[in-house]
Amino acid sequence: MAGSSLPRRALGRTLREHRIRAGKGQLVAGLHIEISPQSVGRMEDGRKIKISTSQIRDLLDFYGITPANKERDEILALWGEVKQQDQAAKMQGTTKGWWRSYSDQFAAHFDHYLDLETAADQLTTHQLSLVPGLLQTSGYRRSLTIAADPDLSAVDVERRLELAARRQVALDKDRFRMKALLSEAVLRHQPGGPAVMADQLRHLIAASERGNVTIRVVPFSAPAPLGLVARSFALLEFPPLASRLVEPPVVYVDGYEGALYLEQSDVINRHRRAIAHLEQVALSEDATGDLVCRIAKEHAE
């Protein structure tokens, strides 16, 4: 968990809730502890800023969270956890996410997703047209990369493939679990041609043999396909913090021009219901394996 964003995100969310409850704006909060309102916003978004323990204490006083309030001790304990992880990350040389060295190769919004994906211990994804990034082969990823940007240099293509490969190390993490619910269309599209797709499907079969990866296909014949309404999304869930706080899940929805990060409890619950419905109509893991094998052979012919 060294370098994890979870404690910082939990601290930021807690401070935002108390600021709003106290009826304070980011401008006056920043003025009170001599930082900019933009810094207050970044802190509340779970991003790293320069701030001291004394400033955190002053902010809590400003929000009316006095030493007599037990929440104060909980918040300061969370702040201690943030500092501890910062120190551990510094000792390990991981003060920044490893992916930031590839920042010229992905959209600005994807930096936040990679931060979340690195911290998550469970990922449930529903995909209507594409194989999830963590399960893509290099040939499949290459075809998508070139299709999205035909003028990309060979060097940049290779760097993007390297980024994709490094992301897939997540599958080897302790306690990480991935569940992929894929439309049958994902298996039948042919990015890069039939040979590339046949290899990709064989890779899915191999990935499904991992103890921490579940892949199930929602066939075209599935009744009442709620997935067509819910569309593609990923639900990221996180392990409990050392302070026993639980960081809420995040639904990530990627689009051609940007992305959405959704944390509202009603939104999370709707997506959980969509997942439950998809699991009801999806093929079993064994039937999924049979279908993937059959379509892989069709692509290879």
QUIVEN-V895024 format. One line per field, one symbol per residue. phi: phi as a letter, one per 20 degrees, with the letter a starting at -180 (. if undefined). burial: + if it has 9 or more other C-alpha atoms within 8 Angstrom, else -. A space follows every 10 residues. Layout:
phi->???
burial->???
//
This chain:
phi->.gnfefffff ffffffffff femdefffff ffdmcfffff ffffenefce bdffffffff gfeneegfef ffffffffff ffffffffff femcfcggff fdffdbfgff gfffffffef dbcdcdcecc fggfdeefff ffffffffbf efffffgfff ffffffgffg feffmecccd ddfgfgfefc gnofffffff ffffffffef fdcdccdefg efflfggfef meacddccff ffemfdfffc edcecfdrbd ddcffffgff ffffffffff dfffffffgf fffffffffe f
burial->--++++++++ ++++++-+++ ---+-+-+++ +++-+++-++ +++++++--- ----++++++ +++-+----- -++++++++- ++--++-+++ ---++---+- -++------+ +-+++++-++ +++++++++- ++-++++-++ ++++++---- -----++-++ +-+++--+-+ +----+++++ +++++++--+ ++-+++++++ +++++-++-- -++++++++- -+--+++--+ ++++++++-+ +-+---+-++ ++++----+- -++---++-- +--++-++-- +++-+--++- -++-+++-+- -
//
